[in-house]
Amino acid sequence: MSRPEVSDVQGSSAGAAPQTNDERLLASMGYKQELSRRMSGFSNFAISFSIICILAGGITAFPNGFTAAGGASIGIGWPLGVIFAVVVALGMGQIASAFPTAGGLYHWSSILGGRGWGWATAWFNLLGLVFVTASVNVGVYSLFRDLVLGNVFGVDVSKFGLPQQILAVLIITGIQAFCNYRGIRLTTLLTDFSGYLIFVVAALLTAALLIYAPSLDFSRLFTFHNYTGDAGGGVWPATSSLPLAFLGGLILVCYTITGFDASAHTSEETQDAARNVPRGMIQAVLYSSVFGFIMIAAFVLAMPSLDEGAKQGYGLFGWLMGGSRMPGFLKEVLYIGIVIANFLCGLACLTSTSRMIYAFSRDGGLPYSHLLKTVHPQYRTPGPAILIGSVLVFAATLYAPAFAVLAAGSAVLLYISYIMPVAAGLLAEGKSWTHFGPFRLGAWSKPVAVLGILGGAVLAYVGMRPPFQQVAYVVFGLIIALVAVWYAAETRRFQGPPAANFRE
């Protein structure tokens, strides 16, 4: 696959030679260095680790897993779902190593599968990022309301409703946008801190729950209970099929172990991106999978009664912590740590969303692209992209039952956008795709791609089953709209990224 010469770089003058290997690689794909390349390998890992955030999805979506098929949804379902996520990350990592650009998935799909495939990938990924940021910020508000205001400060939150949520999410999103706008250095400091915070709080929470547990019965983790319907607080519609209930419980992994494309979206801000981006992505998934499993297993083991716990529905974590014998001051410290980690998770999500908007706009993929691709000359951040991303995130949270639908929708849309470039790479490898980066799967490349596509499809399917059938309507409606718009207008207008000989 041929690449443009340095003189073809968008916005650069002929003969302006880049000074670093990262800049030369970026120039070979048709772009000049505009964003500030300050992120280390750890920082690239930390931003994906912060978005995955086991203290976010692992807590807020835990009832969706446990009330499906009981302890087996955790002890068996989590490792099974993690296998799917890991192979998806491996497939994405190999492509990221070859094409380390902001808006990575969109570029990968365009280069490997054609500009139409890339354009569709961009929309699935962008909407998934908006949904995941929105769901996290609603979760931040809910956890702050219940854990900090209610339990730490003793505020009566029983009458809080949608107006309080709207105001709180507006403030939360605004602060995250401001931090993003002020530069990648500030964002990196916060997400690096978030990485350490997640490790510490998750370890403390796990240890405290196990130490003060009434008893420890590890067989709980491998025992099936059908908690659908009223037995599970109405989280899932009642079904007599335990296999279907178990399948539904995989939504816990689907929602929690997602968002690791952040490492790719910040490629142009990462040093030695061809190596550090795939490493950061894969390590974030692996560490989150292991520590997340230990933490949610502790939730199951620490329950005084599984049946009583299941009946709490979405109030399960609060019930578990309220009944724990751990010291009150320790609970308060954990509550505050959990809320801060969730806030920083949302901040990292907004970083990823804004870089996707910036990268897609840079190639004319969005309305008002000439504005959205603008980079602040001092902070070297895509200010308009951050602003519009924040507005879209806030607008998405105005839907009253926001969290459950947004969480499932984000997981589905993101995993679809993950498997699209992997599928394109599977077909292009050895044909139009002959350039590879330092991270290479070798003989395992195609088997991993096939397993990643199948695993990602399973996780996406889980997020469209009842009670999340609204997500299926969104996905199918989006597919119809994208096909119509592409053939009506975009196939002639949209040129895609400059870094490929596109297959039409």
C-alpha positions as CSV (number, residue, x, y, z in Angstrom):
1,M,0.0,0.0,0.0
2,S,1.6,3.3,-1.1
3,R,1.6,6.4,1.1
4,P,1.7,10.1,0.3
5,E,5.0,11.9,0.2
6,V,5.7,14.4,3.0
7,S,4.9,17.2,0.7
8,D,1.3,16.0,0.5
9,V,0.8,16.5,4.3
10,Q,-2.4,18.4,4.9
11,G,-1.7,22.0,6.0
12,S,2.1,21.7,5.7
13,S,4.5,23.4,3.3
14,A,6.4,21.4,0.7
15,G,9.8,20.2,2.0
16,A,8.9,20.8,5.7
17,A,10.6,17.7,7.1
18,P,9.2,16.3,10.4
19,Q,11.7,16.0,13.2
20,T,10.7,12.8,15.0
21,N,9.8,9.3,13.9
22,D,6.3,9.9,15.2
23,E,5.9,13.0,13.0
24,R,7.4,11.2,10.0
25,L,5.0,8.3,10.4
26,L,2.1,10.8,10.7
27,A,3.3,12.7,7.7
28,S,3.4,9.5,5.7
29,M,-0.4,9.2,6.3
30,G,-1.0,12.7,5.1
31,Y,-1.1,14.8,8.3
32,K,1.1,17.3,10.1
33,Q,1.6,17.3,13.8
34,E,-1.0,19.7,15.3
35,L,-1.8,18.2,18.7
36,S,0.7,18.2,21.5
37,R,2.6,14.9,21.7
38,R,3.3,14.7,25.4
39,M,1.8,11.4,26.5
40,S,4.1,8.6,27.7
41,G,3.4,4.9,27.3
42,F,1.9,4.8,30.8
43,S,-0.3,7.8,30.1
44,N,-1.6,6.1,27.0
45,F,-2.4,3.0,29.0
46,A,-3.9,5.1,31.8
47,I,-6.5,6.9,29.6
48,S,-7.9,3.6,28.4
49,F,-7.7,2.1,31.9
50,S,-9.5,5.2,33.2
51,I,-12.3,4.8,30.6
52,I,-12.7,1.1,31.3
53,C,-12.7,2.0,35.0
54,I,-13.8,-1.1,36.9
55,L,-15.1,1.3,39.6
56,A,-17.6,2.7,37.0
57,G,-19.0,-0.2,35.0
58,G,-18.0,-2.8,37.6
59,I,-20.2,-1.1,40.1
60,T,-23.1,0.5,38.2
61,A,-23.6,-2.4,35.8
62,F,-22.9,-5.1,38.4
63,P,-26.7,-5.6,39.0
64,N,-27.2,-6.3,35.3
65,G,-24.7,-9.2,35.6
66,F,-25.6,-10.7,38.9
67,T,-29.4,-10.5,38.6
68,A,-29.2,-12.4,35.3
69,A,-27.9,-15.8,36.4
70,G,-26.6,-15.2,39.9
71,G,-23.0,-15.9,40.9
72,A,-22.3,-17.9,37.8
73,S,-22.7,-14.7,35.8
74,I,-19.7,-13.4,37.6
75,G,-17.5,-16.5,38.1
76,I,-18.1,-17.9,34.6
77,G,-19.7,-15.1,32.6
78,W,-17.0,-12.4,33.4
79,P,-14.0,-14.6,32.2
80,L,-16.0,-15.7,29.1
81,G,-16.8,-12.1,28.2
82,V,-13.2,-11.0,28.9
83,I,-11.9,-13.5,26.4
84,F,-14.0,-11.9,23.7
85,A,-12.8,-8.4,24.7
86,V,-9.1,-9.4,24.8
87,V,-9.2,-10.9,21.3
88,V,-10.9,-7.7,20.0
89,A,-8.2,-5.6,21.6
90,L,-5.4,-7.8,20.1
91,G,-6.9,-7.4,16.6
92,M,-7.3,-3.6,17.1
93,G,-3.8,-3.4,18.5
94,Q,-2.1,-4.8,15.4
95,I,-3.9,-2.3,13.2
96,A,-3.2,0.6,15.6
97,S,0.5,-0.2,15.4
98,A,0.4,0.2,11.6
99,F,-1.7,3.3,11.5
100,P,-1.3,5.3,14.7
101,T,-3.6,8.3,14.1
102,A,-6.3,10.2,16.1
103,G,-9.7,8.9,15.3
104,G,-8.0,5.6,14.8
105,L,-10.8,3.2,14.0
106,Y,-12.2,5.5,11.3
107,H,-8.8,5.7,9.6
108,W,-8.2,1.9,9.9
109,S,-11.6,1.1,8.3
110,S,-11.1,3.6,5.5
111,I,-7.6,2.4,4.7
112,L,-8.3,-1.3,4.9
113,G,-12.0,-1.4,3.7
114,G,-12.7,1.7,1.7
115,R,-13.9,5.2,2.5
116,G,-17.6,4.2,2.8
117,W,-16.7,1.5,5.3
118,G,-14.6,4.0,7.2
119,W,-17.3,6.7,7.1
120,A,-19.8,4.2,8.6
121,T,-17.3,3.2,11.3
122,A,-16.8,6.8,12.2
123,W,-20.4,7.3,12.9
124,F,-20.8,4.1,15.0
125,N,-17.7,5.0,17.0
126,L,-18.6,8.6,17.5
127,L,-22.2,7.9,18.7
128,G,-20.8,5.1,20.9
129,L,-18.4,7.6,22.5
130,V,-21.1,10.2,23.0
131,F,-23.3,7.5,24.6
132,V,-20.6,6.1,26.9
133,T,-19.6,9.6,28.1
134,A,-23.2,10.4,28.8
135,S,-23.8,7.2,30.7
136,V,-20.7,7.6,32.8
137,N,-21.7,11.2,33.7
138,V,-25.2,10.1,34.7
139,G,-23.5,7.4,36.8
140,V,-21.2,10.0,38.4
141,Y,-24.3,12.0,39.4
142,S,-26.1,8.9,40.7
143,L,-23.1,7.7,42.8
144,F,-22.4,11.2,44.1
145,R,-26.1,11.6,45.1
146,D,-26.4,8.2,46.8
147,L,-23.0,7.5,48.2
148,V,-21.6,11.0,49.0
149,L,-24.6,13.2,49.6
150,G,-26.8,10.5,51.1
151,N,-24.3,8.4,53.1
152,V,-21.4,10.7,53.8
153,F,-23.3,14.0,54.4
154,G,-26.6,12.6,55.4
155,V,-28.6,14.6,52.8
156,D,-32.2,13.4,52.1
157,V,-32.0,12.6,48.3
158,S,-35.3,10.7,48.1
159,K,-36.9,13.6,46.3
160,F,-34.1,14.3,43.8
161,G,-35.3,13.9,40.2
162,L,-34.6,14.8,36.7
163,P,-34.0,18.6,37.3
164,Q,-31.3,17.8,39.8
165,Q,-29.7,15.3,37.4
166,I,-29.8,17.8,34.5
167,L,-28.0,20.5,36.6
168,A,-25.5,18.1,38.0
169,V,-24.6,16.5,34.7
170,L,-24.3,20.0,33.2
171,I,-21.7,21.0,35.8
172,I,-19.9,17.7,35.6
173,T,-19.6,17.8,31.8
174,G,-18.6,21.5,31.9
175,I,-15.7,20.8,34.3
176,Q,-14.5,17.9,32.2
177,A,-14.6,20.0,29.0
178,F,-12.6,22.8,30.7
179,C,-9.9,20.4,31.8
180,N,-9.7,18.9,28.3
181,Y,-9.6,22.4,26.7
182,R,-6.6,23.5,28.9
183,G,-4.3,21.0,27.3
184,I,-3.3,17.3,27.1
185,R,-0.8,17.9,30.0
186,L,-3.6,18.6,32.5
187,T,-5.7,15.8,31.1
188,T,-2.8,13.4,31.3
189,L,-2.0,14.4,34.9
190,L,-5.6,13.6,35.8
191,T,-5.9,10.4,33.9
192,D,-2.5,9.2,35.2
193,F,-3.8,9.9,38.7
194,S,-7.0,8.1,37.8
195,G,-5.0,5.0,36.9
196,Y,-3.4,4.8,40.3
197,L,-6.6,5.8,42.1
198,I,-8.5,2.9,40.4
199,F,-5.9,0.4,41.6
200,V,-5.9,1.7,45.1
201,V,-9.6,2.1,45.6
202,A,-10.5,-1.2,44.0
203,A,-7.9,-3.0,46.1
204,L,-9.2,-1.4,49.3
205,L,-12.8,-2.1,48.4
206,T,-12.1,-5.7,47.6
207,A,-10.0,-6.3,50.8
208,A,-12.5,-4.6,53.1
209,L,-15.5,-6.5,51.7
210,L,-13.7,-9.8,52.1
211,I,-12.3,-9.1,55.5
212,Y,-15.7,-8.1,56.9
213,A,-17.7,-10.6,55.0
214,P,-20.0,-12.8,57.1
215,S,-18.5,-15.9,55.5
216,L,-16.7,-16.9,52.3
217,D,-18.3,-19.5,50.1
218,F,-16.5,-19.6,46.8
219,S,-19.0,-22.0,45.3
220,R,-21.3,-19.0,44.9
221,L,-19.2,-17.9,41.9
222,F,-20.1,-21.0,40.0
223,T,-23.7,-21.5,41.0
224,F,-26.5,-20.6,38.7
225,H,-29.6,-18.8,39.9
226,N,-32.3,-17.4,37.7
227,Y,-32.9,-13.9,39.2
228,T,-34.8,-12.5,36.2
229,G,-38.1,-10.8,36.9
230,D,-39.1,-9.8,40.5
231,A,-36.4,-12.1,42.0
232,G,-33.8,-9.7,40.6
233,G,-35.6,-6.4,41.4
234,G,-37.0,-6.2,37.8
235,V,-33.6,-5.5,36.2
236,W,-34.3,-8.2,33.7
237,P,-37.7,-9.4,32.2
238,A,-38.7,-12.7,33.6
239,T,-37.6,-15.7,31.6
240,S,-37.6,-19.4,32.3
241,S,-34.5,-20.0,30.1
242,L,-31.3,-20.0,32.3
243,P,-29.0,-20.0,29.2
244,L,-30.7,-16.8,27.9
245,A,-30.5,-15.2,31.3
246,F,-26.8,-16.1,31.5
247,L,-26.2,-14.6,28.0
248,G,-27.9,-11.4,29.1
249,G,-25.5,-11.2,32.1
250,L,-22.6,-10.7,29.7
251,I,-23.8,-7.0,29.4
252,L,-21.7,-6.4,32.5
253,V,-18.5,-7.2,30.6
254,C,-19.8,-5.6,27.4
255,Y,-20.3,-2.2,29.2
256,T,-17.3,-2.4,31.6
257,I,-14.6,-3.6,29.3
258,T,-15.1,-1.0,26.6
259,G,-13.7,2.4,25.7
260,F,-10.2,1.1,25.2
261,D,-10.1,2.7,21.8
262,A,-9.1,5.9,23.7
263,S,-5.5,4.7,23.3
264,A,-5.9,4.9,19.6
265,H,-7.7,8.2,19.6
266,T,-4.8,9.8,21.4
267,S,-2.2,8.3,19.1
268,E,-1.1,11.7,17.8
269,E,-0.5,12.8,21.4
270,T,1.5,9.7,22.4
271,Q,5.2,9.3,22.1
272,D,6.4,6.2,20.1
273,A,2.8,5.7,19.2
274,A,3.3,2.6,17.0
275,R,4.5,0.7,20.1
276,N,2.8,2.4,23.0
277,V,-0.7,2.6,21.6
278,P,-1.3,-1.2,21.1
279,R,0.6,-1.9,24.3
280,G,-1.6,0.6,26.2
281,M,-4.8,-0.7,24.7
282,I,-4.1,-4.4,25.4
283,Q,-2.7,-3.8,28.9
284,A,-5.7,-1.7,29.9
285,V,-8.0,-4.5,28.9
286,L,-5.9,-7.2,30.7
287,Y,-5.4,-5.3,33.9
288,S,-9.0,-4.2,34.1
289,S,-10.2,-7.8,33.4
290,V,-8.1,-9.3,36.2
291,F,-8.6,-6.6,38.9
292,G,-12.3,-6.2,37.8
293,F,-12.9,-9.9,38.3
294,I,-11.4,-10.0,41.7
295,M,-13.5,-7.0,42.8
296,I,-16.9,-8.2,41.5
297,A,-16.2,-11.6,42.9
298,A,-15.7,-10.0,46.3
299,F,-19.2,-8.4,45.8
300,V,-20.7,-11.9,45.5
301,L,-18.7,-13.4,48.3
302,A,-19.5,-10.6,50.7
303,M,-23.3,-10.7,50.4
304,P,-25.1,-11.9,53.5
305,S,-27.7,-13.4,51.3
306,L,-27.6,-13.8,47.5
307,D,-31.4,-13.9,47.2
308,E,-31.8,-10.7,49.3
309,G,-29.1,-9.0,47.3
310,A,-30.7,-9.9,44.0
311,K,-34.0,-8.3,45.1
312,Q,-32.3,-5.0,45.5
313,G,-32.0,-4.6,41.7
314,Y,-30.0,-1.5,40.9
315,G,-29.7,-0.7,44.6
316,L,-27.5,-3.8,45.1
317,F,-24.2,-2.1,45.7
318,G,-25.6,0.5,48.2
319,W,-27.3,-2.4,50.0
320,L,-24.1,-4.4,50.1
321,M,-22.0,-1.5,51.5
322,G,-24.7,-0.5,53.9
323,G,-24.8,-4.0,55.4
324,S,-21.0,-4.4,55.6
325,R,-19.3,-4.3,59.0
326,M,-16.3,-2.4,57.7
327,P,-15.7,0.9,59.7
328,G,-17.8,3.9,58.7
329,F,-14.8,6.1,57.9
330,L,-13.5,3.5,55.5
331,K,-16.8,3.4,53.7
332,E,-16.8,7.2,53.4
333,V,-13.3,7.2,51.9
334,L,-14.2,4.5,49.5
335,Y,-17.4,6.4,48.4
336,I,-15.4,9.5,47.7
337,G,-12.7,7.6,45.8
338,I,-15.3,5.8,43.7
339,V,-17.0,9.1,42.7
340,I,-13.7,10.8,41.8
341,A,-12.7,7.8,39.7
342,N,-16.0,7.9,37.9
343,F,-15.6,11.6,37.2
344,L,-12.2,11.1,35.8
345,C,-13.5,8.2,33.7
346,G,-16.0,10.6,32.1
347,L,-13.2,13.2,31.6
348,A,-11.2,10.5,29.7
349,C,-14.3,9.6,27.7
350,L,-14.7,13.2,26.6
351,T,-11.0,13.3,25.6
352,S,-11.6,10.3,23.3
353,T,-14.9,11.7,21.9
354,S,-13.3,15.1,21.1
355,R,-10.3,13.5,19.3
356,M,-12.7,11.4,17.2
357,I,-14.7,14.6,16.2
358,Y,-11.4,16.4,15.4
359,A,-10.0,13.5,13.3
360,F,-13.3,13.0,11.4
361,S,-13.7,16.7,10.8
362,R,-10.1,17.0,9.6
363,D,-11.2,15.0,6.6
364,G,-14.5,16.8,6.1
365,G,-16.6,14.1,7.7
366,L,-18.8,16.3,9.8
367,P,-20.9,19.5,9.2
368,Y,-18.9,22.6,10.0
369,S,-15.7,20.6,9.7
370,H,-13.6,23.7,9.0
371,L,-14.5,24.8,12.6
372,L,-14.4,21.5,14.3
373,K,-10.9,20.7,13.1
374,T,-9.4,23.9,14.7
375,V,-6.7,23.4,17.2
376,H,-6.0,26.1,19.9
377,P,-2.6,27.6,19.1
378,Q,-1.5,27.7,22.8
379,Y,-3.1,24.7,24.4
380,R,-2.9,22.6,21.2
381,T,-6.3,21.0,21.9
382,P,-9.3,20.8,19.5
383,G,-11.4,23.3,21.4
384,P,-14.5,23.4,19.1
385,A,-14.5,19.5,19.0
386,I,-14.4,19.5,22.8
387,L,-17.3,22.0,22.9
388,I,-19.5,20.1,20.5
389,G,-18.7,16.8,22.1
390,S,-19.8,18.2,25.5
391,V,-23.0,19.5,24.0
392,L,-23.8,16.2,22.4
393,V,-23.0,14.3,25.7
394,F,-25.2,16.6,27.7
395,A,-28.1,16.4,25.2
396,A,-27.9,12.6,25.4
397,T,-28.4,12.6,29.1
398,L,-31.7,14.5,28.9
399,Y,-33.5,11.2,28.1
400,A,-35.0,10.4,31.6
401,P,-34.0,6.7,32.0
402,A,-30.6,7.6,30.7
403,F,-28.2,5.2,32.3
404,A,-29.4,1.8,31.4
405,V,-30.2,2.6,27.7
406,L,-27.1,4.8,27.2
407,A,-24.9,2.1,28.8
408,A,-26.2,-0.7,26.6
409,G,-26.2,1.6,23.6
410,S,-22.7,2.7,24.0
411,A,-21.4,-0.8,24.4
412,V,-23.2,-2.0,21.3
413,L,-22.2,0.9,19.1
414,L,-18.5,0.8,20.3
415,Y,-18.1,-3.0,19.8
416,I,-19.7,-2.7,16.3
417,S,-17.1,0.0,15.5
418,Y,-14.4,-2.2,16.9
419,I,-15.1,-5.2,14.8
420,M,-15.5,-3.2,11.6
421,P,-11.8,-2.4,11.0
422,V,-10.8,-5.8,12.3
423,A,-13.1,-7.3,9.6
424,A,-11.6,-5.0,7.0
425,G,-8.1,-6.0,8.1
426,L,-9.0,-9.7,7.9
427,L,-9.9,-9.3,4.2
428,A,-7.1,-6.9,3.3
429,E,-4.2,-8.6,5.0
430,G,-1.7,-9.8,2.5
431,K,-3.5,-8.1,-0.3
432,S,-4.0,-4.3,0.0
433,W,-2.6,-4.3,3.5
434,T,1.1,-5.0,3.4
435,H,2.5,-2.3,5.8
436,F,2.6,-3.4,9.5
437,G,3.8,-1.8,12.6
438,P,6.2,-3.2,15.3
439,F,3.3,-4.9,17.1
440,R,2.5,-7.9,14.8
441,L,0.4,-11.0,15.6
442,G,2.1,-13.0,12.8
443,A,0.5,-16.4,12.2
444,W,-2.2,-15.6,14.9
445,S,-3.4,-12.5,13.0
446,K,-6.3,-14.0,11.0
447,P,-7.5,-16.5,13.8
448,V,-7.5,-13.6,16.3
449,A,-9.4,-11.4,13.8
450,V,-12.1,-14.1,13.2
451,L,-12.4,-14.7,17.0
452,G,-12.5,-11.0,17.6
453,I,-15.3,-10.4,15.1
454,L,-17.4,-13.3,16.5
455,G,-16.7,-12.2,20.1
456,G,-17.5,-8.6,19.5
457,A,-20.7,-9.6,17.7
458,V,-21.8,-11.6,20.7
459,L,-21.2,-8.7,23.0
460,A,-23.0,-6.3,20.7
461,Y,-25.9,-8.7,20.4
462,V,-26.2,-9.0,24.2
463,G,-26.7,-5.2,24.4
464,M,-29.7,-5.3,22.0
465,R,-31.7,-8.0,23.8
466,P,-34.7,-7.0,26.1
467,P,-34.9,-4.9,28.1
468,F,-32.5,-2.9,25.8
469,Q,-34.5,-3.4,22.6
470,Q,-34.5,0.3,22.1
471,V,-30.8,-0.1,21.3
472,A,-31.6,-2.5,18.5
473,Y,-34.0,0.1,17.0
474,V,-31.2,2.7,17.2
475,V,-28.7,0.4,15.5
476,F,-30.9,-0.7,12.7
477,G,-32.2,2.8,12.2
478,L,-28.6,4.1,12.1
479,I,-27.7,1.5,9.5
480,I,-30.6,2.5,7.2
481,A,-29.8,6.2,7.7
482,L,-26.1,5.7,6.9
483,V,-26.8,3.7,3.8
484,A,-29.3,6.3,2.5
485,V,-27.1,9.3,3.3
486,W,-24.0,7.6,1.8
487,Y,-25.5,6.8,-1.5
488,A,-27.5,10.0,-1.7
489,A,-24.7,12.5,-1.0
490,E,-21.6,11.3,0.8
491,T,-20.3,8.9,-1.8
492,R,-19.6,11.9,-4.1
493,R,-18.7,14.5,-1.4
494,F,-16.6,12.6,1.2
495,Q,-13.0,11.9,0.2
496,G,-11.9,10.2,3.4
497,P,-8.3,10.3,4.8
498,P,-5.5,10.8,2.4
499,A,-3.4,7.9,3.5
500,A,-4.6,5.1,1.3
501,N,-5.5,3.8,-2.1
502,F,-9.1,3.1,-1.2
503,R,-10.9,0.0,-2.3
504,E,-14.4,1.0,-3.6
